[in-house]
Amino acid sequence: MSHASAQNSRTANADEIARFSAMAEKWWDPNGVMKPLHKFNPIRLQVLRDNICAHLGRDPHQIDALKDVEIIDIGCGAGLLSEPLARMGAKMTSIDAAENNIEVAKVHAAQSGLAIDYRNCTPEMLADEGKQFDIVLNMEVIEHVDDPQFFMQACAALLKPGGLMFVATLNRTLKSLALAKFGAEYILRWLPAGTHDWRKFVKPSEMSGLLRGAGLDLVDITGVAYNPITDKWSVAPRDLDINYMVIAQKPADA
C-alpha cells in the first residue's frame, strides 16, 4: 500500500507520520533518539510474553513460547517489538503509516534473518481485507491518532473472537504533563520536542469507554513506572499516573 494512502486514512495524522518518518533511521540506535523506547522495551516484552502465554496455557520460559501465534503490531515503527516477538516464534504482521519506518524495519529484519510481514498501512486498511489475528498490539499509538474511537474499532476488527488486544499509552494527568511531556522532551531531552501532544493522552476511564465502544472487554490494567535510580522500568499495578498498559479481550461469540 502506498505512503499516500496511509497518510490519507481516517486515523493517520500527517504531522505525526512526518515526525516519526524523520527519525526512522535512528530507531535501532540504543543510545540515540529512541533510547527511552529501548529502555522501555524489556518490560513491554515481559508483559506481552507472560500474558499471552497465560492466555494460551504456554510456558513463557520456552524459547519458542509464541510459536505460530498470529500477532499484528500496529504502529510498529522500525520493529523494536516485532523482532523479539518473531524470535519467540510468533507469526508477525507489522504495520506503520510511516513508509520510512517500514523500509528501515524490512532491512533490519532481513539482516537479522527474520521473516516479518511489514506493511505501510493503517489498521482500517488491513481490516478491509478481513484478516484477523490471535493478538493485536496497540502500543504507544493511540495518543498519536486523529480519531481514537474509530482507530480502536479498526484495531478490534483485526482481532479474532477470544483474542487479546494489548494497549499501552499515557494518562492525561498533571504528573504526565510535568514528567512525560515537559520533563522528557524539554528538560532531560530524552525525546525530541513535540513528540507528544499531552491533550491526546488518554485517561483510563476514557480507555475503558473506547474499548467498550469497540466491543471489547477489559481484562486488566496496570501501571508501568520508571525508576531513575536503577534506570529501569517495572510493572507498578497501582501507579497509573503516567504510563499504563491495558489488556482487553474480544468475546468468544463476537
C-alpha positions as CSV (number, residue, x, y, z in Angstrom):
1,M,0.0,0.0,0.0
2,S,1.3,3.5,-0.8
3,H,2.5,6.0,1.6
4,A,-0.1,8.5,0.3
5,S,-3.0,6.1,1.0
6,A,-1.7,5.6,4.6
7,Q,-1.4,9.3,5.1
8,N,-4.9,9.9,3.8
9,S,-6.6,7.4,6.1
10,R,-9.1,8.5,8.7
11,T,-6.9,7.8,11.7
12,A,-3.4,8.8,10.5
13,N,-2.1,12.2,11.3
14,A,0.2,13.7,8.6
15,D,2.3,15.7,11.1
16,E,2.8,12.6,13.3
17,I,3.8,10.5,10.3
18,A,6.3,13.1,9.2
19,R,7.8,13.4,12.7
20,F,8.4,9.7,13.1
21,S,9.5,9.3,9.4
22,A,12.3,11.8,10.1
23,M,13.5,9.6,13.0
24,A,13.2,6.3,11.0
25,E,16.9,5.5,10.5
26,K,17.6,6.2,14.2
27,W,15.2,3.6,15.6
28,W,17.8,0.9,16.2
29,D,20.4,3.1,17.9
30,P,20.1,2.2,21.6
31,N,21.9,5.4,22.5
32,G,20.1,7.7,20.0
33,V,16.8,9.4,19.9
34,M,14.9,6.2,20.6
35,K,16.9,5.4,23.7
36,P,13.9,5.7,26.0
37,L,12.0,3.2,23.9
38,H,14.9,0.8,24.0
39,K,14.9,1.0,27.8
40,F,11.1,0.6,27.9
41,N,11.2,-2.4,25.6
42,P,12.2,-5.2,28.1
43,I,9.2,-4.6,30.4
44,R,6.8,-4.4,27.4
45,L,8.1,-7.7,26.1
46,Q,7.8,-9.3,29.6
47,V,4.2,-8.2,30.0
48,L,3.3,-9.3,26.4
49,R,5.0,-12.7,26.7
50,D,3.8,-13.6,30.1
51,N,0.1,-12.6,29.5
52,I,0.0,-14.2,26.0
53,C,1.4,-17.4,27.4
54,A,-1.0,-17.4,30.3
55,H,-3.9,-16.9,27.9
56,L,-2.8,-19.8,25.7
57,G,-1.6,-22.0,28.5
58,R,2.0,-22.0,27.5
59,D,5.3,-21.9,29.3
60,P,6.7,-18.3,29.0
61,H,10.3,-19.5,29.5
62,Q,10.3,-21.7,26.4
63,I,12.5,-20.2,23.7
64,D,9.6,-20.6,21.2
65,A,6.9,-19.7,23.7
66,L,4.9,-17.8,21.0
67,K,5.3,-20.4,18.2
68,D,2.7,-19.9,15.4
69,V,0.8,-17.2,17.4
70,E,-0.5,-14.7,14.9
71,I,0.3,-11.2,16.1
72,I,-0.2,-7.8,14.5
73,D,1.9,-4.9,15.7
74,I,0.1,-1.7,14.9
75,G,2.3,1.4,14.6
76,C,5.4,-0.9,14.7
77,G,8.0,1.7,13.9
78,A,11.2,0.0,12.8
79,G,10.3,-3.2,14.5
80,L,11.6,-2.9,18.1
81,L,8.8,-5.1,19.4
82,S,8.2,-7.1,16.3
83,E,11.6,-8.6,16.0
84,P,11.9,-10.1,19.5
85,L,8.4,-11.5,19.3
86,A,9.3,-13.1,16.0
87,R,12.3,-14.7,17.7
88,M,9.9,-16.2,20.2
89,G,8.2,-17.9,17.2
90,A,5.3,-15.5,16.6
91,K,4.0,-15.0,13.1
92,M,4.3,-11.3,12.9
93,T,2.4,-8.8,10.7
94,S,3.6,-5.3,11.5
95,I,2.1,-2.1,10.1
96,D,3.0,1.5,10.2
97,A,1.6,4.6,8.5
98,A,5.2,6.0,8.0
99,E,6.7,4.4,4.9
100,N,10.3,5.3,6.1
101,N,9.8,3.2,9.2
102,I,8.6,0.2,7.3
103,E,11.6,0.4,4.9
104,V,14.1,0.6,7.8
105,A,12.2,-2.3,9.5
106,K,12.4,-4.5,6.4
107,V,16.1,-4.0,6.0
108,H,16.8,-4.7,9.7
109,A,14.7,-7.8,9.8
110,A,16.4,-9.2,6.7
111,Q,19.8,-8.5,8.3
112,S,18.6,-10.4,11.4
113,G,17.3,-13.3,9.4
114,L,13.7,-12.8,10.5
115,A,10.5,-13.2,8.3
116,I,8.1,-10.4,9.3
117,D,5.3,-9.2,7.1
118,Y,5.8,-5.5,7.2
119,R,3.2,-3.2,5.5
120,N,2.9,0.5,5.1
121,C,-0.8,0.9,6.0
122,T,-3.2,1.7,8.9
123,P,-5.4,-0.8,10.8
124,E,-8.6,0.2,9.0
125,M,-6.9,-0.6,5.6
126,L,-6.0,-4.1,6.8
127,A,-9.4,-4.6,8.4
128,D,-10.9,-4.2,4.9
129,E,-9.1,-7.3,3.8
130,G,-10.9,-9.3,6.5
131,K,-7.7,-10.6,8.1
132,Q,-7.8,-11.4,11.9
133,F,-5.1,-12.2,14.5
134,D,-4.8,-14.0,17.8
135,I,-3.2,-10.9,19.4
136,V,-3.4,-7.2,18.5
137,L,-0.7,-4.9,19.8
138,N,-1.7,-1.3,20.1
139,M,1.4,0.1,21.8
140,E,2.0,3.8,22.3
141,V,0.0,4.6,19.2
142,I,-3.5,5.8,20.2
143,E,-2.1,9.1,21.6
144,H,-0.9,9.9,18.1
145,V,-4.1,9.3,16.0
146,D,-6.8,11.7,15.0
147,D,-9.9,9.6,15.7
148,P,-9.3,7.3,18.8
149,Q,-12.7,5.6,18.7
150,F,-12.6,4.8,15.1
151,F,-9.0,3.7,15.4
152,M,-9.9,1.3,18.3
153,Q,-12.8,-0.1,16.3
154,A,-10.4,-0.8,13.4
155,C,-7.9,-2.5,15.7
156,A,-10.7,-4.6,17.3
157,A,-11.8,-5.7,13.8
158,L,-8.4,-7.3,13.3
159,L,-8.9,-9.4,16.5
160,K,-10.2,-13.0,16.4
161,P,-13.0,-13.9,18.7
162,G,-11.5,-14.7,22.1
163,G,-8.3,-12.9,21.2
164,L,-6.4,-10.3,23.2
165,M,-5.5,-6.7,22.5
166,F,-2.7,-5.0,24.4
167,V,-2.8,-1.2,24.6
168,A,0.0,0.9,26.0
169,T,-0.4,4.6,26.4
170,L,0.0,7.7,28.6
171,N,-2.5,9.0,31.2
172,R,-3.6,12.7,30.9
173,T,-2.6,14.0,34.3
174,L,-0.6,16.9,35.7
175,K,2.1,14.4,36.6
176,S,2.4,13.2,33.0
177,L,2.4,16.8,31.7
178,A,5.3,17.6,34.0
179,L,7.3,14.4,33.5
180,A,6.4,12.7,30.3
181,K,5.9,15.9,28.3
182,F,8.0,18.8,29.6
183,G,10.5,16.7,31.6
184,A,11.2,14.1,28.9
185,E,11.1,16.4,25.9
186,Y,12.4,19.8,27.1
187,I,14.4,19.3,30.3
188,L,16.0,15.9,30.1
189,R,15.8,15.8,26.2
190,W,15.0,12.1,26.2
191,L,12.7,12.7,23.3
192,P,12.6,15.2,20.5
193,A,10.5,18.3,21.4
194,G,6.9,17.8,20.1
195,T,6.9,14.0,20.2
196,H,3.8,14.0,22.3
197,D,0.7,16.2,22.5
198,W,-0.4,16.0,26.1
199,R,-4.0,16.8,25.1
200,K,-4.1,13.5,23.3
201,F,-3.1,11.4,26.3
202,V,-5.9,9.0,27.3
203,K,-7.3,8.6,30.8
204,P,-8.0,5.1,32.0
205,S,-11.7,5.9,32.2
206,E,-11.6,7.1,28.6
207,M,-9.8,4.0,27.6
208,S,-12.5,1.8,29.1
209,G,-15.0,3.7,27.0
210,L,-13.0,3.3,23.8
211,L,-12.7,-0.5,24.5
212,R,-16.5,-0.8,25.2
213,G,-17.2,1.2,22.0
214,A,-15.1,-1.3,20.1
215,G,-16.9,-4.3,21.6
216,L,-14.0,-5.4,23.8
217,D,-14.0,-6.5,27.4
218,L,-11.4,-5.0,29.8
219,V,-9.3,-7.9,31.3
220,D,-6.6,-6.0,33.2
221,I,-5.0,-2.6,33.6
222,T,-1.6,-1.9,35.2
223,G,0.8,0.9,35.5
224,V,4.4,0.9,34.3
225,A,6.9,3.1,36.1
226,Y,10.4,4.2,35.6
227,N,13.0,4.1,38.4
228,P,15.7,6.8,37.8
229,I,18.0,5.2,40.4
230,T,18.1,1.7,38.7
231,D,17.4,3.3,35.3
232,K,14.8,0.5,34.7
233,W,11.1,0.2,34.0
234,S,8.9,-2.2,36.0
235,V,5.3,-3.1,36.4
236,A,3.6,-0.9,39.0
237,P,0.0,-2.2,39.2
238,R,-1.4,0.8,41.2
239,D,0.5,3.6,39.6
240,L,-1.5,4.7,36.6
241,D,-0.4,8.3,36.7
242,I,1.8,8.3,33.6
243,N,2.4,5.1,31.6
244,Y,-0.1,2.2,31.8
245,M,-1.0,-0.9,29.8
246,V,-4.4,-2.5,29.2
247,I,-5.4,-6.0,28.2
248,A,-8.7,-6.4,26.5
249,Q,-10.5,-9.4,25.0
250,K,-12.9,-9.8,22.2
251,P,-15.9,-12.0,23.3
252,A,-15.6,-15.6,22.0
253,D,-19.1,-15.3,20.4
254,A,-18.3,-11.9,18.7
